[in-house]
Every structure is written in C-alpha cells, then in structure tokens.
Amino acid sequence: MRLEDRMRYHQVPAVSIAVVNNGQLEWARAYGVNLVGSNERTTPDTLFQIASISKAVSAMAALHLVEQGKLQLDGDINKQLKSWQLPDNEFTKAHKVSLRQLLNHSGGVNVHGFHGYAEKQTVPSLLAVLDGEAPANSAPVRVEAIPGTEWRYSGGGYSIIQLLMTEVSKQEFPQLLQDTVFIPLDMRQSRFATRLPDAERSHAAAGHEVNGAAIEGLWHQYPELAAAGMWSTAADLAKIIIEVQKSDAGTSNKILSSQMTKTMLSRDLGETGLGFFVEEKSDGSSFSRTSFSHSGGIEGSRSLLFGYTKTGQGAVVLTNSDNGMTLIEEIFTSIAAEYHWPDFKVTEKSATAPDLVLNQKVAGEYLLLEQPAHVFTEADRLYLQSNLLGSKPLELHPEANASFFLTAPDATVRFETDAENKPTGFSLLKGVNTYKAQRVN
C-alpha cells in the first residue's frame, strides 16, 4: 500500500515519522500538508501537538527532581504541595496519594483526559483546572478510589504533578522542562505551551476533525501542560527513546540515572511504570527486552512513541487528525516488518458465521472513555463507530461467545451482559490495554 493512499483513505493530512535503529536515529521523514486544502508541505521540522506523550516526558522530569532530592517519590503528596491540597475523603482515610502513584495512575484520582479550549475561549489557571472552577471545562480533580488499589488512567493526576514540579523548582513549567529535558537532549524543536506563539504557528501542523475539516482555530489550548501540552517533532521525540535506552543500559545519565530509569520502566499497578506503558518481551530464549511506549490523542491529533530496551529500536509517528491512530498502527506494522520487531505483527484470525440475534441484542449506544460509541447492524454484519478509533464504521467480525475482532485497528471487542443476559457494555482489548465501555440505552 502507498502511504499517500492510506492518508487519503483515513483523511489524515500530515504524518511525521522517525525510526530509531541500533541506538540512533536512522531516518526521519514527513508527508502531506499542515492544513487540509493548503499547499504548505509538512517537513521533519513541522511541529505537532503530541498530546499524552507529554506525560512520559513530564514523568522523566519529575523523576529527575526526585533524584535531586527536591521531590519525594513516596509519602503523602499533600505534604509536598503548598498552594493547593488534594482534598481528603473516605478513600484517603487510611491511604494517602503519593507521587509514585500519580505517575503510575494508581492514586485513585479521576479526570481521564482533557478537552482543551478553543482559540477564542478563556483558558483557566492550573488551580482552576484542579478544582473544576470556571472557566475550566473538566471536573474537579479528586480521589475516587483507595490509593494503590486499582489502576485508572488520570490526566488529572498529572496536573497535580505539574503544580508540584513548579512549586519545588520555583520555575514555570515550560522553562523547567526546557532546562531538565530539552537542552540536555538537544531537543531544539520541542516546547511546552498552552498556546503556540504566533511566530511558530507557520510551521505547525493544524488539527483536523474526523470529517477531515480543520478544527476551529486550528488547535485547542491546553493549560494542563504535563498531561497534554507538549509540541514536538518525530525526530526530537526519537531522542527521548534513545536516551531511555542508553540510560537503561548505563551508558547515559543526561536526565536520569540508570537505576531510576529501570524504576521508571518497571510495572507497578496496571500496564504502566512511572510515565510509560511497559511490557516485558521474550523471544523464547534467555534474551528479553522491555518495550516502553505512550500514545497521544487530543482534539485534532493522534501520536505514538514506542521503543525497546537492549535492541536500540523504536519509532515515533505523529499525525494531525482525529483519524490518525488507525493509520499509525498501519505504519508501525510496516516498520515492525522491515526491522523485525516482535510487536505489531500481521495476524490471521478466523471469523465465525454471523449471529443475527446476537447482533440485534448488542446494537445500541455506548460510552467508551467518556466518548460516544455506536454499535449497529447492516444486513448480517455488525459495526462499531467511535471517533476514538476514526470517523469510519469498523466491521466487528464474530469469533465466539459475544466476542468480535477488528482488523484495522487490530483489536478485540467483548460484549458483557447482566444476570438477565442483557448487554451492559463491552471491553475493547487493544495491544496490552483494555478499555471499558458502558451501554447507555
């Protein structure tokens, strides 16, 4: 398949790719245009909003402060905060939230992600975001489960980390990350910014909706910098992959010591270490490696950073569209095939005969990661449409026992029922991650 054809099919105007091999940047290229309908070509230096990959970079900076003795990884986070406190409630009576838990998404903290603010909207302060006060458009950041007992992804937790880092460093967050990460790694095209300065907007990829149109104002603004406010290029982010690999091997300590990097890449609760999603890999022999990754998804942008320890391999793919993730997975499948990775392999599955009764029963409206998901039938086929997966309906191929699989992206959908055999929701299994959806009608 030609990349240009797949970009057109998925309505993704721009893609930026960087591949790491043998511990160094092997190549970086960009394709398409920054804004749909324009002639402004995307280059390897074009800036993209990288969304939640920001969390991994922020985590590295937070752990750097830990190694400097300015932050404590364990213990009550409120004892380190000054201008704001995470309210205690019935969940925190016996167990307090720690920085380690916030980095690992195991502090029981709410607010999965942020919607951002349109170009002409008033942007709230970080304290307003934390308390859910106007003009913030997200809920107050609060503890909703006993800390340390369950994994729940929380952008709200990373906003607490952002406040903590600025207080102990006595620096604004963008400058702190510049000094801690970007300058040591020579990441000249990277910055944290709620709103990109006018002078830099001419070489930034505009965000696009699932229908292919540019979002109003071209970008949303994110005061939740640690969680979602970084701008970068694929080549710059490749330097993050390389530094993590070298630090894990004990050959570099530009940001973290080798021991702290190993701590960062060790799973706690769920599928994350401290900032990255991590998974142990083995080829069946005594050789093993760890994959570390983070994806990103905000209004008009989808991205993925993925690397391996020990093999010096990895890649970054950035897109400027809500439809970008399926295309990203196709690109990673091609990279993995070319460079002989153990992940992102093409798999073959067998579909069973359609069950029309089951199809009708599970069809309906769901909420997946707080976003609408529509399951519907056409003839004897079942489809899922969610903007989290792209604008186009995706066919659900039947396997067995209310389990279906998708082909692009490669994922499994398992419908769940109550005691009366009525559908209550489904689980979307994608890679090592499981995402829950609830039925709403």
C-alpha positions as CSV (number, residue, x, y, z in Angstrom):
1,M,0.0,0.0,0.0
2,R,1.1,3.5,-0.7
3,L,1.3,5.8,2.3
4,E,-0.3,8.6,0.3
5,D,-3.3,6.4,-0.5
6,R,-3.7,5.4,3.1
7,M,-3.5,9.0,4.3
8,R,-6.3,9.9,1.8
9,Y,-8.4,7.0,2.9
10,H,-8.1,7.8,6.6
11,Q,-8.4,11.6,5.9
12,V,-5.1,12.4,7.6
13,P,-3.5,15.4,6.1
14,A,0.0,15.1,7.6
15,V,2.3,12.4,9.0
16,S,5.7,12.7,10.6
17,I,7.8,9.5,11.2
18,A,11.2,8.9,12.9
19,V,12.8,5.5,13.2
20,V,15.4,4.5,15.7
21,N,17.7,1.6,14.9
22,N,20.9,0.4,16.5
23,G,20.5,3.1,19.1
24,Q,20.5,6.0,16.8
25,L,18.1,8.0,14.5
26,E,18.1,6.0,11.3
27,W,15.7,8.3,9.4
28,A,13.0,10.9,9.8
29,R,10.5,12.0,7.1
30,A,7.3,13.8,6.8
31,Y,4.4,13.6,4.4
32,G,1.4,15.6,3.4
33,V,0.3,19.2,4.3
34,N,0.0,21.1,7.5
35,L,-3.5,22.2,6.7
36,V,-6.1,20.5,4.6
37,G,-6.6,22.3,1.3
38,S,-3.3,24.2,1.5
39,N,0.0,23.7,-0.3
40,E,2.1,24.1,2.8
41,R,4.1,20.9,2.9
42,T,4.8,19.1,6.1
43,T,8.6,18.7,6.9
44,P,10.5,16.8,9.5
45,D,10.8,20.1,11.4
46,T,7.0,20.7,11.4
47,L,5.6,20.9,15.0
48,F,2.8,18.6,16.1
49,Q,0.8,18.6,19.3
50,I,1.9,15.3,20.9
51,A,-0.9,15.1,23.4
52,S,-0.4,12.5,26.2
53,I,3.1,11.6,25.1
54,S,3.7,14.7,27.2
55,K,3.1,12.6,30.3
56,A,6.1,10.4,29.7
57,V,8.4,13.4,29.2
58,S,6.9,15.1,32.2
59,A,7.4,12.0,34.3
60,M,11.1,11.9,33.3
61,A,11.5,15.5,34.5
62,A,9.6,14.7,37.8
63,L,11.9,11.7,38.5
64,H,14.9,14.0,37.8
65,L,13.6,16.2,40.6
66,V,13.3,13.2,42.8
67,E,17.0,12.3,42.2
68,Q,17.9,15.9,43.0
69,G,16.2,15.4,46.4
70,K,13.6,18.1,45.6
71,L,10.7,15.7,45.4
72,Q,9.8,12.6,47.4
73,L,8.5,9.6,45.3
74,D,6.6,8.1,48.3
75,G,4.6,9.6,51.1
76,D,1.5,11.9,51.2
77,I,1.5,14.2,48.2
78,N,-0.2,16.9,50.3
79,K,2.9,17.2,52.4
80,Q,4.8,18.4,49.3
81,L,2.2,20.7,47.9
82,K,2.0,24.3,49.0
83,S,-0.6,26.4,47.2
84,W,-3.3,23.6,46.8
85,Q,-4.2,20.4,48.6
86,L,-5.8,17.3,47.2
87,P,-9.0,17.0,49.3
88,D,-9.1,14.1,51.7
89,N,-12.2,12.0,51.7
90,E,-13.4,8.5,52.6
91,F,-10.9,6.9,50.2
92,T,-7.8,8.6,51.7
93,K,-8.5,7.9,55.4
94,A,-6.0,5.1,55.7
95,H,-4.0,5.5,52.5
96,K,-2.7,8.8,51.1
97,V,-1.8,9.6,47.5
98,S,1.9,9.6,46.6
99,L,3.9,10.9,43.6
100,R,4.7,7.4,42.6
101,Q,1.0,6.5,42.4
102,L,0.2,9.7,40.4
103,L,3.0,8.8,37.9
104,N,1.7,5.2,37.7
105,H,-2.0,6.1,37.5
106,S,-2.7,4.2,40.7
107,G,-3.6,7.0,43.0
108,G,-7.4,6.6,42.5
109,V,-7.5,10.1,41.0
110,N,-10.2,11.0,38.5
111,V,-10.3,13.0,35.2
112,H,-9.2,10.7,32.5
113,G,-8.3,13.4,29.9
114,F,-8.9,17.0,28.9
115,H,-10.9,18.6,26.1
116,G,-8.8,21.7,25.7
117,Y,-10.0,25.2,24.9
118,A,-10.8,26.6,21.5
119,E,-8.8,29.5,20.2
120,K,-11.2,32.2,21.4
121,Q,-12.1,30.6,24.8
122,T,-10.7,31.9,28.1
123,V,-8.1,29.4,29.4
124,P,-8.3,28.6,33.1
125,S,-5.4,28.7,35.5
126,L,-4.0,25.3,36.7
127,L,-5.6,25.8,40.1
128,A,-9.0,26.4,38.4
129,V,-8.5,23.1,36.5
130,L,-7.6,21.2,39.7
131,D,-10.8,22.5,41.4
132,G,-13.0,22.4,38.3
133,E,-13.8,26.1,38.6
134,A,-15.0,28.3,35.7
135,P,-13.8,28.6,33.0
136,A,-12.4,25.1,33.4
137,N,-14.4,22.5,31.4
138,S,-13.3,19.4,33.3
139,A,-14.4,18.0,36.7
140,P,-12.5,18.8,39.9
141,V,-9.5,16.6,40.4
142,R,-10.4,14.3,43.3
143,V,-9.7,10.8,44.7
144,E,-12.4,8.3,43.7
145,A,-10.8,5.0,44.8
146,I,-8.5,3.9,47.6
147,P,-4.9,4.9,46.5
148,G,-2.8,1.9,45.5
149,T,-5.7,-0.5,44.9
150,E,-6.5,-0.1,41.3
151,W,-5.2,1.4,38.0
152,R,-7.1,4.2,36.4
153,Y,-5.6,6.5,33.8
154,S,-5.7,10.0,35.1
155,G,-4.7,13.2,33.3
156,G,-5.9,14.9,36.5
157,G,-3.1,13.2,38.4
158,Y,-0.5,14.6,36.1
159,S,-2.0,18.1,36.6
160,I,-1.2,17.7,40.3
161,I,2.3,16.6,39.3
162,Q,2.6,19.8,37.2
163,L,1.8,22.0,40.1
164,L,4.1,20.1,42.4
165,M,7.0,20.4,40.0
166,T,6.6,24.2,39.5
167,E,6.4,24.8,43.3
168,V,9.5,22.9,44.2
169,S,11.6,24.1,41.3
170,K,10.3,27.7,41.5
171,Q,10.1,27.7,37.7
172,E,7.4,28.0,35.2
173,F,6.7,24.5,33.8
174,P,7.8,25.2,30.2
175,Q,11.2,26.6,31.4
176,L,11.6,23.7,33.8
177,L,11.2,21.2,31.1
178,Q,13.5,23.2,28.8
179,D,16.3,23.1,31.4
180,T,15.6,19.5,32.5
181,V,15.0,17.6,29.3
182,F,15.1,19.6,26.1
183,I,18.5,21.3,26.5
184,P,20.3,18.2,27.8
185,L,18.9,16.1,24.9
186,D,19.4,18.9,22.3
187,M,15.6,18.8,21.5
188,R,15.6,22.2,19.8
189,Q,12.1,21.7,18.2
190,S,10.3,20.9,21.4
191,R,8.4,23.1,23.9
192,F,5.6,23.0,26.3
193,A,3.0,25.7,25.6
194,T,-0.7,26.3,26.3
195,R,-0.8,28.3,23.1
196,L,1.9,28.1,20.5
197,P,3.4,31.6,19.9
198,D,2.4,33.3,16.7
199,A,5.9,33.2,15.3
200,E,5.9,29.4,15.4
201,R,2.4,28.7,14.1
202,S,3.5,28.9,10.5
203,H,5.4,25.7,10.8
204,A,3.0,23.7,12.9
205,A,0.5,21.0,11.7
206,A,-3.1,22.1,12.3
207,G,-5.5,19.7,14.0
208,H,-8.3,18.1,12.0
209,E,-11.6,16.5,12.9
210,V,-12.9,13.1,12.0
211,N,-14.7,14.6,9.0
212,G,-11.4,15.9,7.6
213,A,-12.0,19.6,8.4
214,A,-9.6,21.6,10.3
215,I,-10.7,22.3,13.9
216,E,-11.9,25.9,14.6
217,G,-8.8,28.0,15.4
218,L,-6.6,25.1,14.1
219,W,-5.6,24.0,17.6
220,H,-7.0,23.7,21.1
221,Q,-5.2,25.2,24.0
222,Y,-4.1,23.0,27.0
223,P,-3.1,24.6,30.3
224,E,-2.8,21.0,31.5
225,L,0.8,21.1,30.2
226,A,2.2,18.0,32.0
227,A,-0.7,15.9,30.7
228,A,-1.1,17.2,27.2
229,G,0.7,20.4,26.4
230,M,3.9,19.5,24.5
231,W,4.7,20.4,20.9
232,S,7.5,18.5,19.2
233,T,8.7,16.7,16.1
234,A,9.1,12.9,15.5
235,A,12.9,13.4,15.3
236,D,13.1,15.2,18.6
237,L,11.0,12.6,20.3
238,A,13.3,9.9,18.9
239,K,15.9,11.4,21.2
240,I,13.7,10.5,24.2
241,I,13.7,6.9,23.0
242,I,17.5,6.9,22.6
243,E,18.2,8.4,26.0
244,V,15.9,6.0,27.8
245,Q,17.7,3.1,26.0
246,K,21.1,4.4,26.9
247,S,20.2,5.2,30.5
248,D,18.7,1.8,31.0
249,A,22.0,0.3,29.7
250,G,24.0,2.5,32.0
251,T,25.7,4.5,29.2
252,S,24.0,7.9,29.7
253,N,22.6,9.9,32.6
254,K,21.6,13.2,31.0
255,I,18.3,13.1,32.7
256,L,18.0,10.0,35.0
257,S,20.4,7.5,36.5
258,S,20.3,4.0,35.2
259,Q,18.7,2.8,38.4
260,M,15.9,5.4,38.2
261,T,15.3,4.6,34.5
262,K,14.9,1.0,35.5
263,T,12.4,2.0,38.2
264,M,10.6,4.1,35.6
265,L,10.3,1.1,33.3
266,S,9.2,-1.3,36.0
267,R,5.5,-2.1,36.1
268,D,3.5,-1.3,39.2
269,L,-0.2,-1.5,39.0
270,G,-1.7,-1.9,35.6
271,E,0.4,-1.7,32.4
272,T,2.5,1.3,33.3
273,G,5.7,2.0,35.1
274,L,6.2,5.7,36.1
275,G,5.2,7.6,33.0
276,F,5.5,4.9,30.2
277,F,3.4,1.9,29.3
278,V,5.8,-1.0,29.7
279,E,5.8,-4.7,28.7
280,E,8.4,-7.4,29.0
281,K,9.2,-9.2,25.8
282,S,11.0,-12.5,25.2
283,D,11.9,-14.3,22.0
284,G,11.6,-17.7,23.7
285,S,15.3,-17.9,24.7
286,S,17.1,-16.3,27.6
287,F,17.0,-12.9,25.8
288,S,14.4,-10.4,26.9
289,R,13.7,-6.8,26.3
290,T,11.2,-4.2,27.6
291,S,9.0,-2.2,25.4
292,F,8.2,1.3,26.6
293,S,5.6,3.5,24.9
294,H,3.0,6.2,25.1
295,S,0.2,7.2,22.7
296,G,-1.4,10.6,22.5
297,G,-4.9,11.8,21.5
298,I,-6.3,15.3,21.8
299,E,-8.6,17.4,19.6
300,G,-7.2,17.0,16.1
301,S,-4.1,15.0,16.9
302,R,-3.0,11.4,17.3
303,S,0.5,10.1,18.1
304,L,2.6,7.2,19.3
305,L,6.1,6.8,20.7
306,F,7.4,3.2,21.0
307,G,10.8,1.8,21.9
308,Y,12.7,-1.2,23.1
309,T,15.4,-1.5,25.7
310,K,18.5,-3.6,24.7
311,T,17.9,-3.7,21.0
312,G,18.2,0.0,20.3
313,Q,15.0,0.0,18.2
314,G,11.9,2.3,18.2
315,A,9.8,4.8,16.3
316,V,7.6,7.8,16.6
317,V,4.7,8.6,14.4
318,L,2.8,11.9,14.6
319,T,-0.4,12.8,12.8
320,N,-2.7,15.9,12.7
321,S,-6.1,14.2,12.6
322,D,-8.6,12.5,15.0
323,N,-8.4,9.7,12.4
324,G,-4.7,9.2,12.9
325,M,-4.5,6.2,15.2
326,T,-5.5,3.5,12.7
327,L,-3.0,4.9,10.2
328,I,-0.4,5.0,12.9
329,E,-0.9,1.3,13.5
330,E,-0.6,0.5,9.8
331,I,2.7,2.4,9.7
332,F,4.0,0.7,12.8
333,T,3.1,-2.7,11.2
334,S,5.3,-1.8,8.2
335,I,8.2,-0.6,10.4
336,A,8.0,-3.7,12.5
337,A,8.0,-6.0,9.5
338,E,11.0,-4.1,8.0
339,Y,13.1,-4.1,11.2
340,H,12.0,-7.5,12.6
341,W,10.2,-6.3,15.7
342,P,8.3,-8.8,17.8
343,D,5.3,-6.4,18.1
344,F,2.8,-5.0,15.5
345,K,2.9,-8.2,13.5
346,V,0.2,-9.1,11.0
347,T,-2.0,-11.8,12.4
348,E,-4.6,-14.0,10.8
349,K,-8.0,-14.8,12.5
350,S,-11.0,-16.8,11.5
351,A,-14.4,-15.3,11.7
352,T,-17.4,-17.5,12.6
353,A,-20.9,-17.3,11.0
354,P,-22.8,-14.1,11.9
355,D,-25.4,-14.4,14.7
356,L,-28.3,-12.1,13.8
357,V,-29.9,-12.4,17.2
358,L,-26.7,-11.5,19.0
359,N,-26.1,-8.6,16.6
360,Q,-29.5,-7.1,17.3
361,K,-29.1,-7.6,21.0
362,V,-25.7,-5.8,21.3
363,A,-26.6,-3.0,18.9
364,G,-27.0,0.3,20.7
365,E,-25.3,3.3,22.2
366,Y,-22.3,3.1,24.5
367,L,-19.8,5.3,26.2
368,L,-16.1,4.4,25.6
369,L,-13.6,6.5,27.5
370,E,-16.4,9.1,28.1
371,Q,-16.9,9.3,24.3
372,P,-20.0,8.1,22.3
373,A,-19.6,4.7,20.6
374,H,-22.3,3.4,18.3
375,V,-22.8,-0.3,17.6
376,F,-25.2,-1.0,14.7
377,T,-26.2,-3.7,12.2
378,E,-26.4,-3.7,8.4
379,A,-27.8,-6.8,6.9
380,D,-26.0,-9.7,8.7
381,R,-23.0,-7.5,9.7
382,L,-22.2,-5.7,12.9
383,Y,-20.3,-2.4,13.0
384,L,-18.7,-0.1,15.6
385,Q,-18.2,3.6,15.2
386,S,-16.2,5.6,17.7
387,N,-14.3,8.8,17.0
388,L,-11.6,7.4,19.2
389,L,-10.9,4.9,16.5
390,G,-11.7,7.1,13.5
391,S,-14.5,8.5,11.5
392,K,-15.4,5.4,9.6
393,P,-17.6,2.5,10.9
394,L,-15.4,-0.6,11.6
395,E,-16.8,-4.1,11.0
396,L,-16.9,-6.4,14.0
397,H,-16.1,-9.9,12.8
398,P,-17.6,-12.6,15.1
399,E,-15.3,-15.0,16.9
400,A,-17.3,-16.8,19.7
401,N,-19.3,-16.1,22.8
402,A,-20.1,-12.4,22.1
403,S,-16.5,-11.8,21.2
404,F,-15.6,-9.9,17.9
405,F,-12.4,-8.7,16.3
406,L,-11.4,-5.6,14.3
407,T,-8.9,-5.7,11.6
408,A,-7.9,-2.0,11.4
409,P,-7.0,-1.4,14.2
410,D,-6.2,-4.8,15.4
411,A,-8.4,-5.2,18.5
412,T,-11.0,-7.4,20.2
413,V,-14.4,-6.4,21.4
414,R,-16.1,-8.5,24.0
415,F,-19.7,-7.7,25.0
416,E,-20.8,-8.2,28.6
417,T,-24.2,-9.0,30.0
418,D,-26.0,-8.9,33.3
419,A,-27.9,-11.7,35.1
420,E,-30.8,-11.3,32.7
421,N,-28.5,-11.7,29.7
422,K,-28.9,-8.0,28.7
423,P,-25.9,-6.2,27.3
424,T,-24.3,-3.8,29.8
425,G,-21.2,-2.8,27.9
426,F,-18.1,-4.1,26.2
427,S,-14.3,-4.4,26.7
428,L,-12.1,-3.2,23.9
429,L,-8.8,-5.1,24.0
430,K,-6.0,-3.4,22.1
431,G,-2.5,-4.5,22.5
432,V,-1.8,-4.9,26.2
433,N,-4.6,-2.4,27.1
434,T,-8.2,-2.9,27.9
435,Y,-10.8,-0.1,27.7
436,K,-14.2,-0.4,29.2
437,A,-17.4,0.8,27.6
438,Q,-20.8,1.2,29.2
439,R,-24.2,0.9,27.5
440,V,-26.3,4.0,27.7
441,N,-29.6,2.8,26.1
